[in-house]
Amino acid sequence: MYSTSVASHPSLLLLGSSAFSSSTCRKGLRQQHSLVELQPIWGPYRCRKLLGHSSFLLPQRLSVYGKAENDFAISTMLKDGSSATTTIVEDVDDIGILRLDPSLVPFKDHLRYRTGKYVDQKKLIEKHEGSLEEFSQGYLKFGFNREEGGIVYREWAPAAQEAQLIGDFNGWDGSNHNMERNEYGVWTIKITDSAGKPAIPHNSRVKFRFMHNGTWIDRIPAWIKYATADPTSFAAPYDGVYWEPPPSERYQFKHARPPKPEAPRIYEAHVGMSSSEPRVNSYREFADDVLPRIKSNNYNTVQLMAIMEHSYYGSFGYHVTNFFAVSSRSGTPEDLKYLIDKAHSLGLRVLMDVVHSHASNNVTDGLNGFDVGQSSQESYFHTGPRGYHELWDSRLFNYANWEVLRFLLSNLRWWLEEYKFDGFRFDGVTSMLYHHHGINMGFTGNYAEYFSEATDVDAVVYLMMANYLIHSVLPDLTVVAEDVSGMPGLCRLVAEGGLGFDYRLAMAIPDKWIDFLKNKKDDQWSMKEVVSSLTNRRYTEKCIAYAESHDQAIVGDKTVAFLLMDQEMYSGMSCLTPCSPIVERGIALHKMIHFITMALGGDGYLNFMGNEFGHPEWIDFPREGNSWSYEKCRRQWTLVDTEHLRYKFLNAFDRAMNALDDSFSFLASTKQIVSSASEEDKVIVFERGDLVFVFNFHPENTYEGYKIGCDLPGKYRVALDSDAWEFGGPGRVAQDVDHFTSPEGIPGVPETNFNNRPNSFKVLSPARTCVVYYRVDEDFSEYSEGVSANDKAVHVDAAHESPAAHAVAKQVRAEPTSQEEEPGSIEEEDVDVSGRRAWPY
């Protein structure tokens, strides 16, 4: 059930039914999601409310993102497995998510079944493997591992009749390196050291050779830590590489993981396409050249795509061939460790885009090559149609298989332990959750769509187990689900019967903006539709919002910037010439679209690969259709670095958006109130935390003395203004004006207030601008939490521009270079030259 409104009173929360607009799945798969009919109640004296078919009141004792006061049955179950299943059967109403969402009660049998299956599976693992934690360290047993006096190699291949280890070390002749099979189909060999040196040299090629139906078959070891292909040969096959560098060449981490932020501000990145040159960039170059840019723009998290080895570069990293190996195109395992350690030194957390939803269909260099006709229980994948994704041309895992669970859970643990990642973004979760994989499926919000025979309970159990494991090993990790369906309980604790994710990507938001930009004129944009799309999320389940995705910018489509400005981006972005109406509109709306998505759309924010300048047109990997060109598969850093180009304004505003959250932590605030969404004025007013946001989407109208509602009385000033000259605007809004509130209506009687707010003040709202206001407290007590004494000592009254702009003034300063830009009043003495952030940072 997705909340389509936000409560204005702490004790009451009305939840609307789930509704999805059309959403884009990976690799061009689009799913159309019909909208459930919701009836917003709008009026000049009412707070916005949406009535759905399953609205209900939530107990006040529940925290917004925490658990209830009482322990739930599954919490007890996890501590005492012996009575787990009985507890659930006898007292199903105590399952936590049923208390959070009573509309789930009709599906209690389904929830009981999947939870019981999870408990049973976990108990079996504990019985036979010691614990889930030990089970998830399969990489210490399988693949290549150093044991006393030699190297031990193990591989699960139950269909093999004979098996050998071959490679450079034995001249690719395995006759002297035959392996032994145990009762579970695991083949083992120990190769003793020679004269104190490893018999298999570091960085040498190896393969697993096995016999099936009288034929020898060569495969890359499933647990291989590194795989390479000859870069001088076109479409060269991959080889497994034995990776055991000497101590002098092993990278040693120097920096601890940064603490978990209140809200993630994520910069999505693809290392390979991060160079401005037409080539594949390296991990070390990304670390040295790109990470400082990300840090300077005030992000706190980096999400890395395409890290797991994939033989086809154009798959965006989603057709994984070698799950434990880093992509060799960008460097070695030690190089990736350098990158992550460098990020940690900058205070940046690093998430990995992990693909456990499917595997590459490749045979010779992928996991699929171990499937030689055996049953599902003897293979990594399902057999027949169930094991094949018809749209992605890839193989689908059998999540009920013991060795598949070991492989995938160990894969997660490996990336956490070996490379110090700070969490994951799970790709293709929708495909995992349902047998239909979301293909030709419109999710309307009917709960029967989530809990039925169409649900792949084995996959659900795997995800519960994965999230339980991740948060058990390192509780402060961040785990994000790419799920378009919005399954209830996806982002609730496993102990409550949920799947255990921390966040879900709000995938319907990018499609909404694309729909507006492609199909509607500016004056046809519905403010209520914008608000509904941005706030359509489940209460107590966190979302990460983003305005556009890499899927939508892939060849055949365009970025938001290119949709807005198109050909004018080639000729109209110079500050040396007057700004055309198209570019002026494009820059203004680009800022507004991304900022309102960030401020209203979720509990965290993701920027698609530095969209504002890195990939201004679209993304296109080298392929036969473009003559293997890297032209659209690189970052055009010169666009933002060139002082006279207007891309610098988009970059400066991106930096200021993040700086604003750094100061006021509005993303982490549960106070989110939309007080007005005027279709006539094209103005949206809302509060997030203690900030008041005013978005004027009208293409022409500027409103003087525009009355807006607010919660707290007092004096308000501009915190961030998209119209400021340092962000490419004409600077129409005065930055140093005090706005004093007036009381509205009868205290304690919301219906007598202005837009249901007890106070109001008046502002100037120019067309196509967004302005944020903060309440000034003379003794700064309102912002004491999280603000240093030194920062509080810098008095904001001395500044002539917005606090957010003031904080980044030295970084984004851009003197006006054309007649339409009015000089700002930033004097050198106004900049905090000590290097610390000026108040309120």
N, C-alpha and C positions, 0 to 999 in steps of 0.2 A: 504494500500500500504506500503510495508516494504522497508525501505531504505537498499540497499545492498552496498552502498558506502558512503564515507564521504567526504564532499567538502574540497578542499584545498584553496578555495577562498571564502571569507565571503559573497560575493554577489550572488554566484551561488551554487545551490544545485540540483544535478540530483538524482531523486528518481527512484529506480527500482521497479518492481512489486513484490507482495507478493510471498514468496516461503517458503515452510515448508518441513523439512525432517520429517521422522516418529517421532512421539512424543508419550510419554507415559502418559496415563491418570491414575488417581487413581485406586487403587485396581486391577491392572493388565490389565486394558483396554488399548490396544494399538491402535492407529489410524495411518494409513499410509497416509502421505501427499506427493503427487507427486510434484516434483520440476518444477516450471515454468522455461522455457528456458531463461537464462540470458546470455548475451554475454560480459564477462569482456574484457576490452581493456588493455592489459599489454604490456609494452615495457620499454626499459631502460631509455627513456626520457619522459615517460608519467606518470601522476598520475593515480591511479587505478580508473576507471569509469565503471559503469555497466549500460547498456542501456536496459530498459524494455519497455513493450508495452504501458506504460502510464507515461513516464517521463515528467516532466514539471518543469518550473522555479518557485521558490517561491519569493514573494515580499520581498525585502531586509528590509523593515520596520518592518517585523515580528521578534520578538525576538525568540530565539531557543526554549524556553520552556514557553514563556509568551503568552499573547494575543496580538492581533493587536492593532494599535493605535486607531482605530475606535471602538465604542461600537457596538455590534452585536444585531440583532433583539431580540434574546432570552434574552439577558441581560436586555433590556428594558421591555420585556415581564414579567420577574420575578419581576420587580419593579412595574409594572402596569398591573395586570392580566386582567383588563377589555378590553384591546385592544390586548391581546396577540395573540389569534388565528388569528385575522384579519391581524395583522402585518406579521405573518409568511406566510399566504396565499398570501398576496399582494407583499411581498418582500422577497421571499424565498432565493434569492441569497445573502442576507445579513447574513444568518446563518453562524456562524464562521467557522465551519469545512469545509464548501464549499469553503471558501477563502483559507484555508490551503491546501485543496486537491480538485482542480477542477474536478478530475475524479469522484467525488461523485455527481456532478450535475445531471447525468442521473437518480439518485436515490433520487432526491429532494422530490418527492411525498411521498416516504416511510419515509424520514426524517421528512417531514412536518407532516405526520400522527402521527408518534410516539411522536414527540415533542408536537403536539397539544393534544394528549392523556395525556401526562405528565402534561401539563398545566391544562387541565380540571380536572384531578384527584386531583391535588394540590389545585385548587380553591374549589372543593367540600369539601375537608378536612378542609380548612380554614373556609368555610361557616358553616359546621356542628360541627367542633371540636375546632374552635378558631384559630388554627395555626398548622402547621406541627410539631412544637416543642412540643406543648401540646399533640397532637395526639401520639407522640412518647414516652410519659410518661404513657403509658397504665398500667405499673406495679404499678402506684399509685392508680389505680382503680381496676384492676383485680388481681386475686390471693388473698393472705392474706395481709391486711394492717391495721395498727392501726389507729382507729379513736376515737374520744372522748368517753371515757367510755367503750371501747371494741374493738373487732377485727371484721372487715368486710371481708367477703370472697365472691368473684364474679367469675363466670365461664360462658363462652359462650358455650352453648350446646343446640342448637335449636331443636335437635331431641329428647331431653329428654321429657318425659311426667310428671315425678316427679323428684325431686332431694333432696338429703340430704348430710350433712357433717358428716363424721364418723371418728373415730380415737381413740387413747388411752384415750383421754379426756372424751369420753362418752361410753367407753367400746365397741366401734364399733357398737353401736346401734344408728341409726340416727332418730329414731321415734320422738324424741324431738327436732331435729334440721333440720326441713324441710326448704327448700329454696323457694324463690318466683321468679317467671319468669316475665320478662318484654316483651314488644312487639318485641324486637330484639333477643329473645332467650337467654338473659343473666340472669342467676340465682344468687340470692343474699341472704345472711344471715348475721346478726350481732349477735355476741355472746358477751354479756356484761361481764365485769370483775367481779370477785368474791372476795369480801373483799380486793379490791385494787390490786388484782393479776390477771394476764391473765387467762381466763378460759381454754385456750389451753396452756399448759406448753411449754416453749422453749425446742427444740430438741425432741419433741414427734411426733409420727407417725400420719399422717392424710391421708384421701382419699376422693374422690368425688364419691358419689353413686347416680346413676340415673336409672330411669325405662325406658325401651324401649320394646314395644310390650309385656308388662306384665311381663318382667323379670328385676330384679335388676342387675345392672352392676357396678363394682367398678373400678375406674381409679385413677391414680395419677393426682392431679391438674395440669393443663397445664402450669400454671405460677409458679409452685413450685420453691422455691429458693434452695432447698437441697433435695436430695433423697439418700437413703442408702439401702443396702441389708445385710442380715446376713452373715458375712464373714466366719462363721463356717459351713455354709450349702452350699453344691455344687449347683450352678445354682439357688440360692434362688431368689425369686421375689423381686423387689424393692418396697419400700414404700416411699411416700412423707413425708417430715419432716418439721414441722413448725419451722422456724428459726427466733428467736427474742431474741438474747442473752442480758443479763442485761448489763447496761453501763460499768460495770467493766470488762466484757469479750469481749466487742466490740473492734476490732482493729481500732486505730486512725492513719490515715496517717500522717507521719511526714515530708515527703519530696515532693517537687514540681516535676512536670513532667520535665525531662530534655528538653532543647531546641531541635527543629527539626534539625538533622544534614544535611549538604549539600548533602550528599549521604549516604544512609543506608548501613551499613556493618552488615548483619544479621546472627546471630547464631540460626539456627533452633534447637529446643529442644523438647523432650518429657519427661515430668517430671517423669512419671511412670518408664521409663526404664533408668533413669539417675544414678541409684546406681550401684556400682560395685558388690553388693551382689545380689544373685538371688531372687529378690522380687520386689514389687512395691515401688518406692521411694515416699517420701512425699514432699509437697510444702516447708515446712520449711527446710528440709534437702537439697533440691535443692537450696534454697535461700542461705543457709550458706556454702554449699560445692561446688556447681557448678557455681553459679554466679561469685564468685571471679576468677575462671578459665577463664570464658568468658571475663571478664573485663581485665584480664592480657594479653589476646591474642588480645587486642585492637579492639574488636567489639564495636559497639555503639548501637546495637539493638538485642533484643532476641525475637524470634518468638516461641510462645508456642503452641504446638499441643495438641489435646485431652483434652481440658479444659471443654468443655460442657459435661454434663453427658451422658454416653453411657453404656448400659448394657453389651455389648460384648466387652471385652478388646481388642480382636484381630482385631477389626474393625479399629484400629489406631485412634479411636475417630471420625470417619466419619459417623457412624450410630447413630446419636444423638437421645436420648430418651427424655431428659428433657432439654429444651433450656435455661432456666434461672438458672439452677443448675450447680454448679461446680462438677467436677468428684470427688466423695466421696472416691475413692480409695486412693487418695493422701492427703486427709485431709478435713478440713472444709472451709467454705467461709472466715473465719478470717485468716486461714493459707495462703490462696491464696493472701489475701490483704498484709500479711506480706512479701510474696515473691515479689510482685510488688513494694512495698515500698522499699524493700532492693535493688531491681534493680535500682530504681530511685536514691537511695542514692549513688550508684556507677556510676551514669551518664548513665545508660543503659535504653533505651526506650524498652517498651514491646508491641509487637503485638500479637493479638490473632487469631488463626486459626478458623475462624467462618464458620459454615456450614449452609447455607440457600438454598442450591441447592436441598436438599432432606431431608427426615427424616427416621428414623428407621422404619422398617416394624412391629416392635413389637407392640402388642396390649395391654397387661396388664400393661406394664410399660412405654409406649411411647405415643406420641401425636396421633399416628394412632388409638389408642383405642377409640377416640372420634368420629370416622367415623363408624356409624352403619347403613349405607345404605342410608343416606340422599343425596340430590343433592349437586353439587359442591358449590353452593352459601350458603349452610348450613354446609359446612365442611371445614377443613383446606386444603383438597387436591382435586385435580380433580378426577372425577369418571371415571371408565372404564380404558382402556389401557393408556389414557393420564395421569392418576394419578399414574402410576407405572413404575419404571425404571427397565427394564428387565435384565440388566446386574448387577446392584447394588442391586437388590432385596429390593427396598426401595420405599417410597411414595413421590410423587411430588406435591409441593404446587400449589394452585390456586392463583396466584399473583394478579388477578383482584378482589379478595374478600376483602371487607372492613376490616373484622376482621383479615384476614391473614396479610394485610398490617399493621394493628395496632400491631399485635403480633410480626412480624419480625422487624419492625422499632423500637418498644419499646425494643426488645431484644438487638439491637445494642446500644441503649441509656443506657440500664441497665448496660451493661459491661463497658461502658465508665464512667458512673457516679458512680456506686457502687464500681468498682474495679480499676478505674483509668488507664485502658489500654490506650495505645498511638496510637491505630489504629488496623486495621484488615488485615488479608490476607483472601480474600473471596475464599472459596474452590469451585471447580466444576462449574465455571462461564460458561464454554462452554455448559455444560448440560442445564443451565438456558436459554441461549441465543437462542436456536434453539429447535424446536419441535422434531427434530430427535436426539437431545442431543449429536450430534457428533458421534453417533454409525454408524460404517461402512461408514463414511463420510470422503472423502479426500479433504481438503481445498487447492485449487490450487492458490488462490489469486484472482480469478475472483470475482469482487465485487457483482455479482448476488448471490453468495453464502451467503453473509452477509445480503442482503436487499431483502427479498422475502417473500413469504407466509410461508416459513420454519422458519422465524424468530419469536420467541415468544415475541411479542411486549409488552405483559403484564409484562413479566420478565424484559425486557429492561427498561420499565417505573419504575418498582420497584427499579432497580439498580440505575437509575438516581435519584430517590427520596432518596434512602439510602445515596448516596454520597453527594447529596445536603445537607441532614440533618447533616451528620457527619461533614462536613466542615463548616456548619453554627454554630453548637454547639461549635466545637473546630477546628479552621482553620488550626492549625499546626499538625493535626493528619496525619498519613500515612495509605493509603488504597491501597492494592495490589490485583490484580486480577489473579487468576489461569485460564487463558484462552489459549487454544491451537490453537484456530481458528485465532486469530489476528484480531478481528473485528475492522475496522477503526473507530476512534473516541472513542475507549474504554477508553483511557487515556487523553481525552480532557475535558475541563470544561463543566458542564451541561449548563452553560450560553452560550456556543458555539454550543450546540446541541450534545455534547459528553455524555459519560456515567459517567464521573467524577472521574474515578480512578486516583491515582497518578502514579502507576507503573503496568506493566504487567510482569508476570514471563516469561522469555525467555525459553520456555519449549522445544524447538527443540534442544537446545545445548546439554543437557545430552545424548539424543539419538545419536547425531553425534559422541560423544566420545565413546559411547558403540559400535557403528557400526565400528569405527576405531579399537578399541581394540579387538573386536571379529572376524572381517572379513577381516582385512587388515594387511599385514606385515608392519613393520616400514618404509621401503623404498617405500611403496605404499601410504603413507599418502600424500594427496594433500594439499599443503600450501594455494592454492587459495580457496579450499573447506573449509578449516579451517577458513580463513578470511571471506568468504562469510557467513558461518553459524553464526559466532560471530557478524557480523555487520548487519545482516538481520533484521532490525527493522524500524518501521515507524519514519520518521522525526517528531519531536516535541512530540512524545509519548514515555515516559520513560519506560525502561525495567530493571528488576533485573535479573542478570545472575547467573547461578549456573552450576557446572560441573557435578553433579550427584544428584539424588533425592532419597528420602526414598522409592518411588515406585520401583525403580530399584534395591534397596538393599534388598527388601523383599525376603523371602524364595523362592527359585527357581531361583534366580539370585545372583549377587555378587556385592560388592562394587568395585570401580575403583582400589583400592589397591589390592584387592583379584584377580581381573582380571589380574593385572599386575604381581603379585608375587605368587599367589596361595599357594601351599603347602610350599613354601620357607618361608612364613611368620611364620610358626611354628618353623623352624629350622635355618633360616639364618638372623635373625634380631639382633643377638648379636654382639656388637662391639668387643668382645673378640676374635672373629674369623674373618678371611679375608672375605671381602664382595664378594659374588658370582656375576657372571654376571647378573643373573636374578634379584637379589635384587638391584644391582647397577642401572640397567635399570629401575626397578620399582620405586625406590625412585626418580630418576631423572625425569621420565615422570610424576609421580604423582605431583611433584612440578610444572612442566611446564604446565600441563593440567589445574590445578586449577588457576594458576597465569594468564595465557593468557585469561582464561575465565573471570576472575575478571577484568583484565586491558583493554580488548577489547570488552567484551561481553555485556556491559550494562551501566546503570547509577547508579547501585547499585549492591551489591554482597551478595549472600546467601550461607552459608556453611551448608550442610546437616548434622546436628547433630554431628559435630565434627568428620567428616568422617575419618580423618587421623589416629585416634587411637581408638575412642570410640567403633565403630562397624567394626572391620577390615575385617570381613568375609561377613556376611549378617545379616539381622534382621528376627527373627522368634518369634512371640508371643506364649505364652503357649497355647497349643491346644492338642486335643486327638492324633494327628499325631506325636507329639514329647513327648508324655507322660507328658504333661503339664509342660514342662521345661522352666525355665527362662534363660537358658544358653546363648541364643542369643538375649535375651531381657533385656540387662543390659549394662552398660558402663564399659569397661575394663581400668579403670584409671591407673592400675598398669603398663600397657604397656608404657605409656608416663612418668610415675613417676620413672620408673626403669632406673637408670643412664646409665647402660651398654647396653640398647636396642636402636636400631636405630629409634624407633618411635619418640624419642625426637627431631630428626632432622626435621621430618615432622611438628611437633608442633611448633618448633622454626621458621620454614619458614612461617607457617600460621600466626604467631605473627608478623613477619617482613613485610609480605605483607600488613597487616592492618596498621602497623606503617608507612609504606611508604605513604599510602593514608592519614593517619592522618597528615603527614607533608606537602605533596604536593597537596592534594585534587584533584588528577587526575580523580577520578570517577565522580566528579561534573563538570569537564571541558567539554565544548562542542567542544573543539579542538581535533579531532581524525582523524589522517591521516595515512593511510597505504601506505608507500612509496615503499615497496618491499615485494614480496612473491615469492621467487625463488623456483621453483620446482626442479631444478637441485641441488642447494645448500641446500635445505630444511631449508631455513632461512626466517623468517618474521621480518620485521623492521617496526615499527610504532611509532608515537608520540601521546601521550595523555597528554594534558596540555603542560607543558614545559619539560616533561620527554621524553627520547628516549628509546624505548624497543627493544631489540635484542633477538629473540628466534631462537635457532639453534636446529631443530628437527632431524638433521642427526645422524644416529646411530654410525657413525665412524669419520666423517671428522671434524677436528678442523681447523679453518681458522685464520691465522695470518695476521694482517694488513687488516682485512676485512673492506671495505669501506661502510659506511652508511651515508645516507642523514639526514639533520636536518634543522630546520627553522632558529634558531638564531645563530649568530656567537659567538665565544668565547672559553672558556676553559670548558671541560666536565670531570666529574669524576664519578666513580661507586657509585650509590645510593643503589643498591641491587643486589646481585649476588647469584644465586641458587647453584653455584659451590663452594661457600665458605665452609671452613671446619666446621663452626658452624652449617651448614645445611646438613652435611653429604657428602660434596664434597671434592675433593682433593685440592681445593684452587688454581686453575691454573691461575685465573685472578687477577692481582695485583690491590690492592684496592687504592693505593696512587699515581697512575700514572695520570698525566695530559694529556688530549687529546685535542689538539688544532685544530680548524676548518680551513678549506680552502674554499674560495669562489668558486662557481660553475657557469659557464656560464655567461650570460649577465643578470645583475640585471633587474628584472621586466619582463623577458622573460622566463617563466617556462619551455618551451620546450627545452631550452638550458641548463637547470640545470641537476644535477645528480638525477635521479629518481624523477624529478620534485621538488627537494628541493634546495634552494639557497646556502646551505653550506653542508660540509661533514667533517667527521673525521674517523680515522681508529682505529679498536679495535681488540682484541683477542676474538674469539668466539669458545669456546670448544664445542665438540659434546654434545648434549642433555643438554644444559644449557640455562638459560635466564638471561640476565644482563640488568640492567636499569641504564641509565646515566642522571645526572642532570647538568645543566650549573652553573658553579661557578661564582659568582659575588663577587668581592673582598670586596665591601662595603655592600653585602647582601641585596641590595635594591630590587632585583628581588623577594625575598621571605619575604618582610616586612609584607605583609598582613597576619594576623593570627598567626604571630610568635612573642613571647614576647621579650622584650628587653634583659632579662636575657638569653634566649635561643640564641639570635643572638650574644651575647657576647662570646659564646663558639665557638672558631674557629675550623672549620672542618679540617684545615691543620694539627692539632695535632693528629688526629685519623689515625690509620693504617688500619682500616677496613671500610666497607661501612657505610654511615650514618645510614641507617636503622638497620644494624646489631649492630652498636655502641649504638643505642638507647635501644636495648634490651639485650645488652651483659651480664649484670648482671643476667638477668633472664634465658638466654638460654645457658650460658657458659657450655661447655662440653669438658673436656680435651680429647685429642685423646687417644684411648685405643687399637688401632690396627695398624699394621705397614703400612696400606695403607693410613692412615690419617696423613697428615703433620701438625705439630704444627702451630697454628696461631701466629701472632705477637701481640696479645692483651696483653699489660702490664697493671698491676693494675692501674698505674697512668693515663692510657688513659680513664678509666671509669669515668664518671661524678658522683662522689660519693655523690654529694649534693642531688641527688634524682631527679633533674629536667632532662628533656630530652636534650641530647646534640644536638647542631645544626646539621641539620636544623629543628629540631622539636620544 
